[in-house]
Amino acid sequence: MAAQDFNVAIVGAGIGGLALAIGLSHRNVPFTLYESAPAFSAVGAGVGLGPNALNAMDMIDSRFRDMYMSIATGNLKPEKKHVMMEAMRMEAGLGQGEDWWGQGGWGAEYFERTGAHRKDLLDIMTSFISKDAVRFNKRVKTMNQGQGSVMLTFEDGKVARHAAVIGTDGVKGLTRRIVLGDRYPDCIDAKYTGKFVYRAIVPMDDAKDILGDLATDAKMYMSKGANLSTYPISEGRELNVVAFKRDPQLWTSPDTTCEVSREDMMNDFAAVNPDPRLMKLLDWAKPTRWGIFHHLNTPTYYNSLVCMLGDVAHAGGPHQGAGAGQCLEDALILSRVLGKLNESIPARTLSTPSPQRTQTIEAAFQAYDEVRRPRAQKQVSTSQACGEIYNLMDPGIGNDIVRCVENLNQRFAWIWLHDLAADVRTVEARFEDLAETAGVATGSVGKQETLSARL
């Protein structure tokens, strides 16, 4: 068991930060979770999780998946259980009468459609975490590494020192500047993808009045200038709606959101001749543009004792429904490697700042980076390409809905079927190799203490 003054800071209490906290709790790794808001809160509306994300939940905490499934909502028609989404046209008429109508679905037999209100998911996650480990109203102003630890200075003037820091502070989080600033300054800022979205949650009874049976199951309405996705949440009581708009302009707001008039919101879609039923759904939308930003190039996820997890490391578009799942995968792998560190490194090595402790933590972060970064970055780039399909602008597919669906039916297997158990074995073994190379022995406690004394 590691000494109590070995404590890891988690900065940010979104899905990634909470999942990491749950994983570290199971591995007996001491942590403190800092959140800038006065309480746990959800940003956004609906969230969807694929088979890989559900597996990550299982491996983080055996209760997690079952609790999520108790609040998750699939397609409401039983025969659509394994359908991720169905293609429709966004233009007036929705494509009804075309040869592909009724055959536009994509998914897999091993895939089960689930979606949830983000708040419901976060409520489950926060129930696993000790309140004693959480600090609210703590916005980090600076992070400074030195003397074998990291000092956090908060906007309220308070200071905290930790053995290591994991930033889960979002697409424009401070952690990215700390990790990349000295070595890769050109990679710090998230790049605008040229798209923004409007979000709405529509009562299902109203959605059915507007769309009829089309409201009961997940749909992707496609056009060249925009697309709109819908899927049921809240046990079928509500419909989550996300309307995407291509934007040739630069994003000028300093924030990731921008308030506009309701007239501007409706005019954003006028050029694609949208079906009036789809625009009626936006009656429930607040006229706020949510810019979509991504990190196509992230050369490393860590810098000595500071590490990134989730959107701050690999923000991407939501087009593959995989962003939350990638956060959960990050949390699984990082909690397991830090758990391995905690159980296999001598307490005396971890108890106080030292070169050995720094090298050990760096070994854990390097192993995590090697396992997670290639896969997470692939999700970023392929999500961007998937968005082009939804806009009927893929150079090899274009406006052909049948070929779009063929591509989408082949597109997700590498995400959904990934062997996370193999990743866990790899990251733990890689950590041991890196730690021993650095001169920090791992193994049984007795062996650890003896070798540590020699150091």
Kinemage of the C-alpha trace (Angstrom):
@kinemage 1
@onewidth
@group {chain A} dominant
@subgroup {mainchain}
@vectorlist {calphas} color= white
{ca met a 1} P 0.000 0.000 0.000
{ca ala a 2} L 1.364 3.358 -0.982
{ca ala a 3} L 1.879 6.063 1.610
{ca gln a 4} L -0.913 8.603 2.069
{ca asp a 5} L 1.094 11.510 0.757
{ca phe a 6} L 1.228 9.850 -2.646
{ca asn a 7} L -1.863 11.568 -4.024
{ca val a 8} L -2.870 12.124 -7.650
{ca ala a 9} L -4.848 15.209 -8.685
{ca ile a 10} L -7.652 14.873 -11.227
{ca val a 11} L -8.603 18.213 -12.773
{ca gly a 12} L -12.135 18.168 -14.166
{ca ala a 13} L -15.234 16.158 -13.256
{ca gly a 14} L -16.691 15.246 -16.629
{ca ile a 15} L -17.148 11.669 -17.838
{ca gly a 16} L -13.399 11.073 -18.141
{ca gly a 17} L -12.457 12.529 -14.765
{ca leu a 18} L -15.232 10.707 -12.940
{ca ala a 19} L -14.427 7.396 -14.632
{ca leu a 20} L -10.775 7.774 -13.676
{ca ala a 21} L -11.758 8.522 -10.083
{ca ile a 22} L -13.872 5.353 -9.993
{ca gly a 23} L -11.008 3.307 -11.431
{ca leu a 24} L -8.427 4.722 -9.024
{ca ser a 25} L -10.755 4.021 -6.093
{ca his a 26} L -10.810 0.350 -7.059
{ca arg a 27} L -7.021 0.272 -7.323
{ca asn a 28} L -6.513 1.992 -3.946
{ca val a 29} L -4.709 4.915 -5.564
{ca pro a 30} L -5.217 8.071 -3.463
{ca phe a 31} L -6.603 10.977 -5.492
{ca thr a 32} L -8.246 14.376 -5.177
{ca leu a 33} L -10.793 15.462 -7.783
{ca tyr a 34} L -10.946 19.198 -8.487
{ca glu a 35} L -13.969 20.696 -10.238
{ca ser a 36} L -14.374 24.359 -11.151
{ca ala a 37} L -18.186 24.284 -10.829
{ca pro a 38} L -19.940 24.496 -7.452
{ca ala a 39} L -21.398 21.003 -7.934
{ca phe a 40} L -21.334 18.093 -10.354
{ca ser a 41} L -23.080 19.155 -13.547
{ca ala a 42} L -23.631 17.838 -17.067
{ca val a 43} L -22.664 19.735 -20.215
{ca gly a 44} L -24.580 18.679 -23.285
{ca ala a 45} L -27.599 16.428 -23.489
{ca gly a 46} L -27.630 12.877 -24.851
{ca val a 47} L -24.716 10.462 -24.867
{ca gly a 48} L -24.389 7.144 -26.707
{ca leu a 49} L -22.037 4.295 -25.869
{ca gly a 50} L -20.900 1.384 -28.018
{ca pro a 51} L -19.791 -2.137 -27.037
{ca asn a 52} L -16.227 -1.015 -26.309
{ca ala a 53} L -17.469 1.639 -23.884
{ca leu a 54} L -19.703 -0.871 -22.102
{ca asn a 55} L -16.748 -3.251 -21.773
{ca ala a 56} L -14.644 -0.427 -20.337
{ca met a 57} L -17.392 0.227 -17.791
{ca asp a 58} L -17.347 -3.430 -16.761
{ca met a 59} L -13.587 -3.382 -16.297
{ca ile a 60} L -13.572 -0.106 -14.355
{ca asp a 61} L -16.272 -1.248 -11.909
{ca ser a 62} L -18.380 -4.391 -12.234
{ca arg a 63} L -21.495 -2.428 -11.145
{ca phe a 64} L -21.036 0.391 -13.646
{ca arg a 65} L -22.411 -1.206 -16.806
{ca asp a 66} L -25.492 -2.656 -15.128
{ca met a 67} L -26.325 0.700 -13.544
{ca tyr a 68} L -25.872 2.451 -16.889
{ca met a 69} L -28.097 -0.077 -18.654
{ca ser a 70} L -30.797 0.569 -16.071
{ca ile a 71} L -31.107 4.163 -17.304
{ca ala a 72} L -30.081 3.650 -20.951
{ca thr a 73} L -32.556 3.744 -23.808
{ca gly a 74} L -32.309 1.835 -27.042
{ca asn a 75} L -34.333 2.070 -30.190
{ca leu a 76} L -37.972 1.718 -29.181
{ca lys a 77} L -38.833 -0.816 -31.877
{ca pro a 78} L -37.490 -4.254 -30.841
{ca glu a 79} L -36.513 -5.131 -34.408
{ca lys a 80} L -34.160 -2.103 -34.415
{ca lys a 81} L -32.244 -3.258 -31.310
{ca his a 82} L -28.971 -3.725 -33.208
{ca val a 83} L -29.264 -0.648 -35.449
{ca met a 84} L -26.937 2.240 -34.612
{ca met a 85} L -28.764 4.690 -36.868
{ca glu a 86} L -30.810 4.840 -40.045
{ca ala a 87} L -30.012 7.134 -42.951
{ca met a 88} L -32.561 9.627 -44.206
{ca arg a 89} L -32.293 12.690 -46.365
{ca met a 90} L -32.590 16.013 -44.577
{ca glu a 91} L -34.351 17.692 -47.490
{ca ala a 92} L -38.116 17.941 -47.737
{ca gly a 93} L -39.623 14.471 -48.080
{ca leu a 94} L -36.676 12.822 -46.275
{ca gly a 95} L -35.940 10.622 -49.297
{ca gln a 96} L -39.144 8.612 -49.026
{ca gly a 97} L -39.832 6.809 -52.280
{ca glu a 98} L -36.176 6.291 -53.144
{ca asp a 99} L -35.059 2.673 -53.599
{ca trp a 100} L -33.115 2.539 -50.339
{ca trp a 101} L -36.021 3.760 -48.170
{ca gly a 102} L -36.522 1.399 -45.244
{ca gln a 103} L -33.094 -0.188 -45.734
{ca gly a 104} L -30.865 2.652 -44.509
{ca gly a 105} L -29.789 1.207 -41.177
{ca trp a 106} L -26.275 0.394 -40.015
{ca gly a 107} L -25.040 -1.494 -36.967
{ca ala a 108} L -24.060 -5.076 -36.111
{ca glu a 109} L -25.483 -8.152 -34.378
{ca tyr a 110} L -23.113 -7.589 -31.457
{ca phe a 111} L -24.087 -3.906 -31.218
{ca glu a 112} L -27.000 -2.834 -29.034
{ca arg a 113} L -28.185 0.727 -29.413
{ca thr a 114} L -28.065 2.608 -26.089
{ca gly a 115} L -28.391 6.276 -25.303
{ca ala a 116} L -28.872 8.209 -22.096
{ca his a 117} L -29.280 11.686 -20.783
{ca arg a 118} L -25.787 12.828 -19.813
{ca lys a 119} L -27.013 13.948 -16.395
{ca asp a 120} L -28.372 10.466 -15.636
{ca leu a 121} L -24.998 8.948 -16.514
{ca leu a 122} L -23.100 11.424 -14.355
{ca asp a 123} L -25.464 10.795 -11.443
{ca ile a 124} L -24.514 7.122 -11.568
{ca met a 125} L -20.819 7.889 -11.767
{ca thr a 126} L -20.785 10.353 -8.885
{ca ser a 127} L -22.516 7.780 -6.665
{ca phe a 128} L -19.307 5.705 -6.767
{ca ile a 129} L -17.007 8.493 -5.566
{ca ser a 130} L -16.302 9.483 -1.971
{ca lys a 131} L -17.312 13.072 -1.333
{ca asp a 132} L -14.184 13.484 0.791
{ca ala a 133} L -12.059 13.218 -2.357
{ca val a 134} L -13.858 16.025 -4.246
{ca arg a 135} L -13.167 19.769 -4.129
{ca phe a 136} L -15.681 22.079 -5.838
{ca asn a 137} L -15.222 25.724 -6.887
{ca lys a 138} L -11.599 24.936 -7.707
{ca arg a 139} L -10.560 26.407 -11.040
{ca val a 140} L -6.880 25.809 -11.705
{ca lys a 141} L -4.966 28.945 -12.615
{ca thr a 142} L -1.441 27.513 -12.945
{ca met a 143} L 0.366 24.164 -12.843
{ca asn a 144} L 4.055 24.138 -11.978
{ca gln a 145} L 6.284 21.089 -11.924
{ca gly a 146} L 9.362 21.016 -9.754
{ca gln a 147} L 11.132 19.145 -6.982
{ca gly a 148} L 9.393 15.903 -7.842
{ca ser a 149} L 5.799 17.107 -7.593
{ca val a 150} L 3.221 19.396 -9.216
{ca met a 151} L 1.896 22.535 -7.565
{ca leu a 152} L -1.616 23.653 -8.486
{ca thr a 153} L -2.584 27.258 -7.867
{ca phe a 154} L -6.312 27.973 -7.948
{ca glu a 155} L -8.139 31.169 -8.817
{ca asp a 156} L -9.192 31.517 -5.178
{ca gly a 157} L -5.506 31.822 -4.241
{ca lys a 158} L -5.228 28.396 -2.600
{ca val a 159} L -2.388 26.035 -3.454
{ca ala a 160} L -2.165 22.218 -3.526
{ca arg a 161} L 0.813 19.965 -4.225
{ca his a 162} L 0.446 16.480 -5.729
{ca ala a 163} L 2.658 13.626 -6.856
{ca ala a 164} L 1.090 13.871 -10.322
{ca val a 165} L -1.760 15.603 -12.152
{ca ile a 166} L -4.184 14.143 -14.680
{ca gly a 167} L -6.027 16.826 -16.608
{ca thr a 168} L -9.530 15.986 -17.813
{ca asp a 169} L -10.378 19.645 -18.316
{ca gly a 170} L -11.925 19.603 -21.774
{ca val a 171} L -11.093 20.571 -25.323
{ca lys a 172} L -9.518 23.923 -24.389
{ca gly a 173} L -8.193 22.868 -20.986
{ca leu a 174} L -5.098 24.350 -19.349
{ca thr a 175} L -3.493 20.915 -19.082
{ca arg a 176} L -2.899 20.812 -22.827
{ca arg a 177} L -0.758 23.941 -22.629
{ca ile a 178} L 1.254 22.477 -19.752
{ca val a 179} L 1.894 19.196 -21.571
{ca leu a 180} L 2.624 20.561 -25.041
{ca gly a 181} L 3.669 24.183 -24.548
{ca asp a 182} L 7.449 23.838 -24.388
{ca arg a 183} L 7.893 21.164 -27.037
{ca tyr a 184} L 4.912 21.365 -29.388
{ca pro a 185} L 3.435 24.873 -29.194
{ca asp a 186} L 1.804 24.572 -32.624
{ca cys a 187} L -0.276 21.639 -31.387
{ca ile a 188} L -1.793 23.278 -28.314
{ca asp a 189} L -4.888 24.945 -29.709
{ca ala a 190} L -7.868 22.903 -30.789
{ca lys a 191} L -8.760 23.418 -34.449
{ca tyr a 192} L -12.252 24.369 -35.545
{ca thr a 193} L -13.679 21.580 -37.700
{ca gly a 194} L -15.843 23.932 -39.752
{ca lys a 195} L -19.045 22.716 -38.100
{ca phe a 196} L -21.249 23.755 -35.228
{ca val a 197} L -24.366 22.212 -33.735
{ca tyr a 198} L -27.605 23.151 -32.041
{ca arg a 199} L -28.947 20.828 -29.339
{ca ala a 200} L -32.472 20.088 -28.187
{ca ile a 201} L -34.342 17.592 -26.040
{ca val a 202} L -37.924 17.131 -27.224
{ca pro a 203} L -40.649 15.379 -25.205
{ca met a 204} L -41.325 12.112 -27.021
{ca asp a 205} L -45.059 12.744 -27.293
{ca asp a 206} L -44.329 15.997 -29.119
{ca ala a 207} L -41.661 14.336 -31.254
{ca lys a 208} L -44.157 11.656 -32.312
{ca asp a 209} L -46.709 14.321 -33.137
{ca ile a 210} L -44.133 15.835 -35.497
{ca leu a 211} L -42.317 12.784 -36.880
{ca gly a 212} L -44.648 9.882 -36.217
{ca asp a 213} L -42.850 6.521 -36.032
{ca leu a 214} L -39.616 8.138 -37.213
{ca ala a 215} L -39.142 9.466 -33.680
{ca thr a 216} L -38.911 6.053 -32.042
{ca asp a 217} L -35.488 5.007 -33.338
{ca ala a 218} L -32.123 6.629 -34.022
{ca lys a 219} L -31.906 8.501 -37.315
{ca met a 220} L -29.282 10.467 -39.233
{ca tyr a 221} L -30.779 12.984 -41.660
{ca met a 222} L -28.131 13.816 -44.282
{ca ser a 223} L -27.547 16.705 -46.697
{ca lys a 224} L -24.621 18.535 -48.270
{ca gly a 225} L -24.713 21.558 -46.014
{ca ala a 226} L -25.990 20.055 -42.790
{ca asn a 227} L -27.139 16.914 -41.012
{ca leu a 228} L -29.362 16.206 -38.050
{ca ser a 229} L -29.365 13.234 -35.679
{ca thr a 230} L -32.145 12.050 -33.389
{ca tyr a 231} L -32.377 9.227 -30.853
{ca pro a 232} L -34.550 8.402 -27.838
{ca ile a 233} L -33.270 8.916 -24.284
{ca ser a 234} L -34.755 8.934 -20.765
{ca glu a 235} L -36.430 5.530 -21.171
{ca gly a 236} L -38.134 6.744 -24.313
{ca arg a 237} L -39.706 9.803 -22.719
{ca glu a 238} L -37.525 12.246 -24.676
{ca leu a 239} L -35.845 12.591 -28.061
{ca asn a 240} L -32.300 13.898 -28.240
{ca val a 241} L -31.748 16.154 -31.257
{ca val a 242} L -28.433 17.445 -32.599
{ca ala a 243} L -28.470 19.650 -35.711
{ca phe a 244} L -25.089 20.005 -37.465
{ca lys a 245} L -24.254 22.903 -39.790
{ca arg a 246} L -21.217 23.236 -42.037
{ca asp a 247} L -19.563 26.603 -41.527
{ca pro a 248} L -17.020 28.043 -43.982
{ca gln a 249} L -16.176 30.901 -41.622
{ca leu a 250} L -13.542 31.038 -38.916
{ca trp a 251} L -14.807 30.579 -35.375
{ca thr a 252} L -14.407 33.982 -33.743
{ca ser a 253} L -15.933 33.464 -30.300
{ca pro a 254} L -13.367 33.006 -27.498
{ca asp a 255} L -15.625 30.253 -26.149
{ca thr a 256} L -16.800 27.013 -27.703
{ca thr a 257} L -20.376 28.303 -27.725
{ca cys a 258} L -21.992 31.355 -29.282
{ca glu a 259} L -25.472 32.750 -28.669
{ca val a 260} L -27.469 33.743 -31.776
{ca ser a 261} L -31.042 34.736 -32.517
{ca arg a 262} L -33.702 32.140 -33.211
{ca glu a 263} L -34.058 33.624 -36.689
{ca asp a 264} L -30.339 33.095 -37.323
{ca met a 265} L -30.626 29.498 -36.166
{ca met a 266} L -33.436 28.748 -38.596
{ca asn a 267} L -31.678 30.606 -41.428
{ca asp a 268} L -28.583 28.451 -40.914
{ca phe a 269} L -30.457 25.526 -42.469
{ca ala a 270} L -32.522 27.300 -45.116
{ca ala a 271} L -30.095 26.604 -47.950
{ca val a 272} L -30.471 22.814 -47.657
{ca asn a 273} L -34.280 22.977 -48.059
{ca pro a 274} L -34.843 20.999 -44.861
{ca asp a 275} L -37.979 19.036 -44.195
{ca pro a 276} L -40.241 21.287 -42.099
{ca arg a 277} L -40.762 18.495 -39.580
{ca leu a 278} L -37.065 18.527 -38.693
{ca met a 279} L -37.017 22.277 -38.256
{ca lys a 280} L -40.051 22.014 -35.965
{ca leu a 281} L -37.882 19.986 -33.564
{ca leu a 282} L -35.683 23.054 -33.120
{ca asp a 283} L -38.554 24.797 -31.341
{ca trp a 284} L -37.114 23.110 -28.244
{ca ala a 285} L -33.521 24.196 -28.996
{ca lys a 286} L -31.847 27.119 -27.321
{ca pro a 287} L -30.305 29.162 -30.182
{ca thr a 288} L -26.729 28.452 -29.130
{ca arg a 289} L -24.096 27.341 -31.591
{ca trp a 290} L -21.780 24.739 -30.122
{ca gly a 291} L -18.565 24.790 -32.112
{ca ile a 292} L -16.981 21.424 -32.869
{ca phe a 293} L -13.226 21.481 -32.290
{ca his a 294} L -10.690 18.691 -32.534
{ca his a 295} L -7.065 17.764 -31.892
{ca leu a 296} L -5.929 16.054 -35.077
{ca asn a 297} L -2.303 16.117 -33.973
{ca thr a 298} L -1.246 15.422 -30.391
{ca pro a 299} L 2.389 14.248 -30.240
{ca thr a 300} L 2.228 13.131 -26.599
{ca tyr a 301} L -0.316 12.820 -23.800
{ca tyr a 302} L 2.076 13.601 -20.946
{ca asn a 303} L 4.939 15.803 -19.812
{ca ser a 304} L 6.782 14.331 -16.832
{ca leu a 305} L 4.223 14.390 -13.978
{ca val a 306} L 1.293 15.939 -15.881
{ca cys a 307} L -0.908 13.761 -18.096
{ca met a 308} L -4.010 14.311 -20.244
{ca leu a 309} L -7.181 12.229 -20.476
{ca gly a 310} L -10.290 12.613 -22.613
{ca asp a 311} L -11.152 15.638 -24.724
{ca val a 312} L -8.157 17.698 -23.611
{ca ala a 313} L -5.990 15.005 -25.221
{ca his a 314} L -8.052 13.923 -28.221
{ca ala a 315} L -11.189 15.960 -28.741
{ca gly a 316} L -12.943 14.936 -31.911
{ca gly a 317} L -16.238 15.351 -33.678
{ca pro a 318} L -19.211 13.349 -32.378
{ca his a 319} L -19.889 11.744 -35.750
{ca gln a 320} L -18.935 8.190 -34.734
{ca gly a 321} L -20.617 8.354 -31.327
{ca ala a 322} L -17.292 7.347 -29.797
{ca gly a 323} L -16.043 10.345 -27.805
{ca ala a 324} L -17.427 9.311 -24.424
{ca gly a 325} L -16.290 5.749 -25.050
{ca gln a 326} L -12.740 6.908 -25.690
{ca cys a 327} L -12.806 8.797 -22.367
{ca leu a 328} L -13.871 5.593 -20.621
{ca glu a 329} L -11.100 3.638 -22.339
{ca asp a 330} L -8.566 6.271 -21.231
{ca ala a 331} L -9.813 5.992 -17.656
{ca leu a 332} L -9.599 2.209 -17.685
{ca ile a 333} L -6.034 2.084 -18.993
{ca leu a 334} L -4.699 4.930 -16.860
{ca ser a 335} L -6.331 3.669 -13.653
{ca arg a 336} L -4.933 0.181 -14.262
{ca val a 337} L -1.386 1.344 -14.874
{ca leu a 338} L -1.453 3.679 -11.872
{ca gly a 339} L -2.917 0.829 -9.851
{ca lys a 340} L -0.033 -1.366 -10.969
{ca leu a 341} L 2.389 1.367 -9.907
{ca asn a 342} L 0.701 1.696 -6.526
{ca glu a 343} L 0.746 -2.017 -5.747
{ca ser a 344} L 4.174 -2.908 -7.078
{ca ile a 345} L 6.431 0.017 -6.174
{ca pro a 346} L 7.797 0.274 -2.605
{ca ala a 347} L 5.973 2.628 -0.293
{ca arg a 348} L 9.215 4.367 0.545
{ca thr a 349} L 9.725 5.168 -3.155
{ca leu a 350} L 6.255 6.674 -3.483
{ca ser a 351} L 6.031 8.411 -0.113
{ca thr a 352} L 8.217 11.437 -0.823
{ca pro a 353} L 9.333 13.361 -3.914
{ca ser a 354} L 12.470 11.866 -5.437
{ca pro a 355} L 14.007 11.112 -8.829
{ca gln a 356} L 12.898 7.483 -8.429
{ca arg a 357} L 9.274 8.469 -7.826
{ca thr a 358} L 9.319 10.819 -10.799
{ca gln a 359} L 10.771 8.119 -13.053
{ca thr a 360} L 8.154 5.645 -11.864
{ca ile a 361} L 5.242 7.979 -12.597
{ca glu a 362} L 6.752 8.900 -15.962
{ca ala a 363} L 6.982 5.190 -16.774
{ca ala a 364} L 3.255 4.789 -16.041
{ca phe a 365} L 2.343 7.806 -18.151
{ca gln a 366} L 4.578 6.672 -21.014
{ca ala a 367} L 2.976 3.225 -21.021
{ca tyr a 368} L -0.482 4.821 -21.069
{ca asp a 369} L 0.560 7.137 -23.905
{ca glu a 370} L 1.898 4.267 -26.002
{ca val a 371} L -1.257 2.202 -25.594
{ca arg a 372} L -3.935 4.887 -25.844
{ca arg a 373} L -2.672 7.634 -28.118
{ca pro a 374} L -2.590 5.778 -31.481
{ca arg a 375} L -6.125 4.467 -31.045
{ca ala a 376} L -7.610 7.685 -29.672
{ca gln a 377} L -6.040 9.794 -32.409
{ca lys a 378} L -7.348 7.420 -35.063
{ca gln a 379} L -10.824 8.033 -33.676
{ca val a 380} L -10.315 11.793 -34.113
{ca ser a 381} L -9.308 11.543 -37.772
{ca thr a 382} L -11.893 8.925 -38.738
{ca ser a 383} L -14.652 10.886 -37.022
{ca gln a 384} L -13.847 13.859 -39.225
{ca ala a 385} L -14.093 11.625 -42.292
{ca cys a 386} L -17.372 10.139 -41.039
{ca gly a 387} L -18.847 13.626 -40.835
{ca glu a 388} L -18.137 14.053 -44.539
{ca ile a 389} L -20.224 10.975 -45.251
{ca tyr a 390} L -23.158 12.437 -43.312
{ca asn a 391} L -22.799 15.581 -45.422
{ca leu a 392} L -22.774 13.472 -48.610
{ca met a 393} L -19.360 14.911 -49.437
{ca asp a 394} L -17.063 11.907 -49.164
{ca pro a 395} L -14.996 12.056 -52.375
{ca gly a 396} L -15.622 8.406 -53.191
{ca ile a 397} L -19.283 8.188 -52.188
{ca gly a 398} L -20.897 11.581 -52.646
{ca asn a 399} L -24.687 11.738 -52.676
{ca asp a 400} L -25.281 7.971 -52.940
{ca ile a 401} L -27.165 6.928 -49.771
{ca val a 402} L -26.741 3.216 -50.527
{ca arg a 403} L -22.968 3.539 -50.672
{ca cys a 404} L -23.002 5.723 -47.569
{ca val a 405} L -24.785 2.970 -45.650
{ca glu a 406} L -22.409 0.327 -47.014
{ca asn a 407} L -19.469 2.360 -45.699
{ca leu a 408} L -21.130 2.966 -42.329
{ca asn a 409} L -21.875 -0.726 -41.903
{ca gln a 410} L -18.140 -1.450 -42.165
{ca arg a 411} L -16.896 1.591 -40.335
{ca phe a 412} L -17.206 0.882 -36.636
{ca ala a 413} L -15.911 -2.653 -36.046
{ca trp a 414} L -12.398 -1.465 -35.114
{ca ile a 415} L -13.931 0.773 -32.439
{ca trp a 416} L -16.552 -1.621 -31.076
{ca leu a 417} L -14.585 -4.904 -31.084
{ca his a 418} L -11.313 -3.659 -29.615
{ca asp a 419} L -9.669 -5.989 -27.058
{ca leu a 420} L -9.427 -3.827 -23.947
{ca ala a 421} L -8.248 -6.732 -21.792
{ca ala a 422} L -5.218 -7.021 -24.068
{ca asp a 423} L -4.607 -3.285 -23.671
{ca val a 424} L -4.616 -3.686 -19.887
{ca arg a 425} L -2.082 -6.506 -20.066
{ca thr a 426} L 0.065 -4.493 -22.450
{ca val a 427} L 0.083 -1.310 -20.376
{ca glu a 428} L 0.925 -3.143 -17.153
{ca ala a 429} L 3.753 -5.108 -18.756
{ca arg a 430} L 5.099 -2.039 -20.503
{ca phe a 431} L 5.097 -0.103 -17.223
{ca glu a 432} L 7.121 -2.827 -15.511
{ca asp a 433} L 9.663 -2.820 -18.346
{ca leu a 434} L 10.014 0.973 -18.300
{ca ala a 435} L 10.257 1.152 -14.513
{ca glu a 436} L 12.944 -1.510 -14.337
{ca thr a 437} L 14.861 0.155 -17.160
{ca ala a 438} L 14.787 3.343 -15.085
{ca gly a 439} L 16.207 1.422 -12.118
{ca val a 440} L 12.982 1.206 -10.124
{ca ala a 441} L 12.276 -2.415 -9.228
{ca thr a 442} L 8.770 -3.875 -9.299
{ca gly a 443} L 7.499 -7.146 -7.852
{ca ser a 444} L 6.606 -8.487 -4.445
{ca val a 445} L 6.621 -6.089 -1.528
{ca gly a 446} L 9.514 -7.799 0.225
{ca lys a 447} L 11.634 -7.686 -2.918
{ca gln a 448} L 10.642 -4.074 -3.478
{ca glu a 449} L 11.744 -2.900 -0.058
{ca thr a 450} L 15.091 -4.700 -0.342
{ca leu a 451} L 15.876 -3.296 -3.754
{ca ser a 452} L 14.611 0.143 -2.763
{ca ala a 453} L 17.062 0.183 0.141
{ca arg a 454} L 19.909 -0.383 -2.320
{ca leu a 455} L 18.811 2.628 -4.330
